[in-house]
Amino acid sequence: MTSKQITVRFAPSPTGSLHVGNIRAALFNYLYAKRNGGRFLLRMDDTDDERSTQEYALGIEVDLTWLGLTHDLFARQSERIAEYDAAAEKLKASGRLYPCYETANELERRRKLQLAMKKPPVYDRAALKLTDDEKKAYENAGRTPHWRFKLADEDTSFDDLIHGPTRIDPHSLSDPVLIREDGRYLYTLPSVVDDIEFGITHVIRGADHVTNTGVQVQLARALGATPPVFAHYSLLLAEDGSPLSKRRDADFTIAALRHSGLEPMAVNSLLARLGTSDAVEAMLNLDDLVHAFDLSHFGRADIRFDPADLAKMNAAILHMTPYADVKSRLAAKGCDLGEAFWDTVRPNLANFADVELWAKVVNGPITPVIEDADFALPLPRSCRPNPGTRVHG
């Protein structure tokens, strides 16, 4: 009996631009799939029709293409609502998905009361005690229910490929809301349904999702499926230790890095090794990164992103790039002066665009840039050496 083909997914929400923090999910999943002869699914989690845009979705595909992270499968959640409806009906029939009529204000008051009583702010399942007449009265009053998934009183454990054996206590969690009052699905149900139907074998994502995994393990089982294998890597933080943000850290978006002239393999090389026990080194192609990728080398501590490291990596990539790899790029800039020229100037490059200056230096003439005009003033005639005078230095 043959084993199931490894299939992983990168599932961004097209509600903003990808940055160096969340592109790691795409990179790690791609490398893991290719290392194991598997498939890489790109899935647009675009059910949030208020914030998702086609512009952001196209931007994500451009970013992935620039980095070389090509997908084998593609899906949009907005086109799969019928599948989620079917799963929701199955959960309702089994009693695992139940309607709740509390307003946001009521839930907040209840939460504050629990905290004041030094109790964990976990939903008390009051909705399960409602009679049919009480539900009807709420609906006649204009309330539309949201729907919660009833967590089972069972051990929710999984063997994380990075963290090892991990247990999530269901008693510490509120029954999660899967469907809003307006009928829109939140992240959890569509994600689990898609993982089942696309045969996702491994879910590789940030450690901020560990608690969510306990819920998703139970949800997969409730839908009659075996949960995938999970791996939760440490997070990449801003220099001040705060989480990277799509909106705040615009300079670290993949689009911004691309427009600044960075090499895609500089981004890949650095991000593939940060947080691992492996030395961070420049690699010229994804095949080399695939061969070296190993989830067991990842640590658990979060790491801070220093843009200076990316600049150093970019220079290192350029310094080792052979002429054949840049010949067409040099020609496009009118700077193809031959292999000897490239081999001579590349050790001086921090950014590929710098090659234009070196081409001007070689071709000449060049106009000197005077940074200190006063210092560069001509010497007074009285201070100039007489013709024929030997000047010793």
Secondary structure, DSSP 8 states (H G I E B T S, - for coil): ------EEEE---SSS--BTTTHHHHHHHHHHHHHTT-EEEEEE----TTT--HHHHHHHHHHHHHHT---SEEEEGGG-HHHHHHHHHHHHHTTSEEEE---HHHHHHHHHHHHHTT-------GGGG--HHHHHHHHHTT---EEEE---SS-EEEEETTTEEEEE-GGGS---EEE-TTS-B-SHHHHHHHHHHTT--EEEEEGGGHHHHHHHHHHHHHTT----EEEEE--EE-TTSSB--TTT-GGGBHHHHHHTT--HHHHHHHHHHTTBSS-----SSHHHHHHH--GGGB-SS-EE--HHHHHHHHHHHHHH--HHHHHHHHHHTT----HHHHHHHGGG-SSGGGHHHHHHHHH-------S-TTTTS---GGGS--TT-----
